Amino acid sequence: MTERDDIEALLPWYVTGRLAPAERARVEAYLDAHPDAARGLALAREEAEASIAASDAIAPPDPAALERLMASIASAPQYRRASAAKPGLIERLARWLSSLAPHQLAYAAAGLIALLMLQAVTLGTVFMMPDAVYQTATGPDGGAARSSPAELLIGFAPEATMADVSHFLKENGLTVVDGPRAGLYRVRSESQADAATLADKLKTSPIVASVLPGR
Amino acid sequence: MHHLGRSVAASRRPVQNRFIDARIGYASGTAAGLNRLAVSSRPTVTAGVGDMTSPGDDRVLIERIARGDREALKDIYGRHHMRIYRFLVRMTGNEGMAEDIMNEVFLAAWQGASRYEGRSAPLTWLLSIAHNKAASRMRKRQAATALLDAAADVADLADTPDIVAQKEDKGRLIRQCMDALSSEHRTIVDLVYYQERSVAEAAEILGIPEGTVKTRMFHARKKLSELLAARGVDRGWP
């Protein structure tokens, strides 16, 4: 196709005003540069007028057609999409936003930005404070550890007798809750002493071979 | 043209002047625009009548239809049934068939409104349904291949004494030749000039690429020129 053919192909839409701006500009530039192309434009306009006149001349359909349509839909089930019957959160939010006037939309956007900034400041403050150290409940100094009985894993010396062990447990307020596994007993302290202090104390006993944290 | 049933030509009423909005398509505010305004006229023809509804309003109606609102269906029927009906008459060449299909189009809109995704203008959506249903109906009746034998029609018409008088009315002659185009060409001409669909919209309605829309319209116009030439009107194009 030559450039002229390209332009000729666009003229019908140029005449009806349905060309994209870039194509419209292209047509106009061509028409400016080629005055003889105005003939093609006149033909397109002539065709448009004839087409519109031809369609306008078509008599309307039977007025009873609407009645027949309404009668036919009475027995016609509608295809329903779940979202059509009950719009979801995103769709409702989208509808609400689209219903806002431009200035309302601007206020909504400003409010959202302010909310985001407040959130950023709050989070930043919390995490940047020196005392605000994030801890897990199972950490060595966690509140959960302090509020629950200390547990330790204890390995006894091979020469320790059962009587020695029983006496040791009673003396230190310990209860065996599990074991032995791999030679270690899991014991729980009935005192409020923390695990580290208790471990240091138990290590001094001659029948204790090893003490490990239980949690 | 007996196979057109109640044909377009047979039903034609005196043509009314519908150019209530023959606006001028100039690029205002530029030297080029001013030059065009002063030197020549490039009127942009618009159908004007029957297109006073906004796509936004139509979308609201379709949402209501999807919820089972029958009054909304009546409203959208009132807005667009003439355009749909005329498109179908132009495409099928048969008013009875066009009326039946129009009923099917709005019934389909009623049943499938919830499927409308809003990507195109509601009128384009309705025209797309209309085109699909008409094409299907015409295929079933083998009407799609029973296109008007334009050359034969022209030869017949050229032999009648009426033609001499008709030549005095060029517009009427063009309309007659448009009726003599194939269904495919009548359809694209109607979509572009009467329905005022853009290239993209016509492509969506017809289910063809945009490039094919342009070439199909180009060939339809070329065929129109040939038909007119056969009847003694040399348009000087192509």
HADDOCK unambig.tbl for C-alpha pairs under 7 A between the chains (distance, minus, plus):
assign (segid A and resid 9 and name CA) (segid B and resid 214 and name CA) 5.99 0.50 0.50
assign (segid A and resid 9 and name CA) (segid B and resid 218 and name CA) 5.50 0.50 0.50
assign (segid A and resid 13 and name CA) (segid B and resid 192 and name CA) 6.90 0.50 0.50
assign (segid A and resid 13 and name CA) (segid B and resid 198 and name CA) 6.82 0.50 0.50
assign (segid A and resid 15 and name CA) (segid B and resid 44 and name CA) 4.59 0.50 0.50
assign (segid A and resid 15 and name CA) (segid B and resid 45 and name CA) 5.61 0.50 0.50
assign (segid A and resid 16 and name CA) (segid B and resid 44 and name CA) 5.52 0.50 0.50
assign (segid A and resid 16 and name CA) (segid B and resid 45 and name CA) 5.22 0.50 0.50
assign (segid A and resid 16 and name CA) (segid B and resid 46 and name CA) 5.45 0.50 0.50
assign (segid A and resid 16 and name CA) (segid B and resid 193 and name CA) 6.64 0.50 0.50
assign (segid A and resid 16 and name CA) (segid B and resid 196 and name CA) 6.26 0.50 0.50
assign (segid A and resid 17 and name CA) (segid B and resid 44 and name CA) 6.06 0.50 0.50
assign (segid A and resid 18 and name CA) (segid B and resid 198 and name CA) 5.18 0.50 0.50
assign (segid A and resid 19 and name CA) (segid B and resid 198 and name CA) 6.78 0.50 0.50
assign (segid A and resid 45 and name CA) (segid B and resid 45 and name CA) 6.71 0.50 0.50
assign (segid A and resid 48 and name CA) (segid B and resid 45 and name CA) 6.97 0.50 0.50
assign (segid A and resid 48 and name CA) (segid B and resid 193 and name CA) 5.05 0.50 0.50
assign (segid A and resid 50 and name CA) (segid B and resid 171 and name CA) 5.79 0.50 0.50
assign (segid A and resid 50 and name CA) (segid B and resid 174 and name CA) 6.36 0.50 0.50
assign (segid A and resid 50 and name CA) (segid B and resid 175 and name CA) 5.50 0.50 0.50
assign (segid A and resid 51 and name CA) (segid B and resid 175 and name CA) 6.65 0.50 0.50
assign (segid A and resid 51 and name CA) (segid B and resid 190 and name CA) 6.50 0.50 0.50
assign (segid A and resid 51 and name CA) (segid B and resid 193 and name CA) 6.28 0.50 0.50
assign (segid A and resid 51 and name CA) (segid B and resid 194 and name CA) 6.23 0.50 0.50
assign (segid A and resid 52 and name CA) (segid B and resid 47 and name CA) 6.60 0.50 0.50
assign (segid A and resid 52 and name CA) (segid B and resid 193 and name CA) 6.73 0.50 0.50
assign (segid A and resid 52 and name CA) (segid B and resid 194 and name CA) 5.10 0.50 0.50
assign (segid A and resid 53 and name CA) (segid B and resid 15 and name CA) 5.87 0.50 0.50
assign (segid A and resid 53 and name CA) (segid B and resid 16 and name CA) 6.97 0.50 0.50
assign (segid A and resid 54 and name CA) (segid B and resid 175 and name CA) 6.05 0.50 0.50
assign (segid A and resid 55 and name CA) (segid B and resid 86 and name CA) 5.95 0.50 0.50
assign (segid A and resid 56 and name CA) (segid B and resid 15 and name CA) 6.93 0.50 0.50
assign (segid A and resid 57 and name CA) (segid B and resid 12 and name CA) 5.10 0.50 0.50
assign (segid A and resid 57 and name CA) (segid B and resid 13 and name CA) 5.00 0.50 0.50
assign (segid A and resid 57 and name CA) (segid B and resid 14 and name CA) 6.57 0.50 0.50
assign (segid A and resid 57 and name CA) (segid B and resid 15 and name CA) 5.44 0.50 0.50
assign (segid A and resid 58 and name CA) (segid B and resid 8 and name CA) 6.68 0.50 0.50
assign (segid A and resid 58 and name CA) (segid B and resid 11 and name CA) 6.54 0.50 0.50
assign (segid A and resid 58 and name CA) (segid B and resid 12 and name CA) 5.74 0.50 0.50
assign (segid A and resid 58 and name CA) (segid B and resid 13 and name CA) 6.86 0.50 0.50
assign (segid A and resid 58 and name CA) (segid B and resid 86 and name CA) 6.57 0.50 0.50
assign (segid A and resid 59 and name CA) (segid B and resid 11 and name CA) 6.86 0.50 0.50
assign (segid A and resid 60 and name CA) (segid B and resid 82 and name CA) 6.66 0.50 0.50
assign (segid A and resid 61 and name CA) (segid B and resid 99 and name CA) 6.37 0.50 0.50
assign (segid A and resid 69 and name CA) (segid B and resid 103 and name CA) 5.93 0.50 0.50
assign (segid A and resid 69 and name CA) (segid B and resid 107 and name CA) 6.82 0.50 0.50
assign (segid A and resid 73 and name CA) (segid B and resid 107 and name CA) 6.48 0.50 0.50
assign (segid A and resid 77 and name CA) (segid B and resid 111 and name CA) 6.40 0.50 0.50
assign (segid A and resid 78 and name CA) (segid B and resid 110 and name CA) 6.71 0.50 0.50
assign (segid A and resid 78 and name CA) (segid B and resid 111 and name CA) 4.10 0.50 0.50
assign (segid A and resid 78 and name CA) (segid B and resid 112 and name CA) 6.53 0.50 0.50
assign (segid A and resid 79 and name CA) (segid B and resid 111 and name CA) 5.42 0.50 0.50
assign (segid A and resid 79 and name CA) (segid B and resid 112 and name CA) 5.56 0.50 0.50
assign (segid A and resid 79 and name CA) (segid B and resid 114 and name CA) 6.83 0.50 0.50
assign (segid A and resid 80 and name CA) (segid B and resid 114 and name CA) 6.04 0.50 0.50
assign (segid A and resid 81 and name CA) (segid B and resid 114 and name CA) 6.16 0.50 0.50
assign (segid A and resid 84 and name CA) (segid B and resid 66 and name CA) 6.83 0.50 0.50
assign (segid A and resid 84 and name CA) (segid B and resid 114 and name CA) 6.00 0.50 0.50
assign (segid A and resid 85 and name CA) (segid B and resid 67 and name CA) 6.59 0.50 0.50
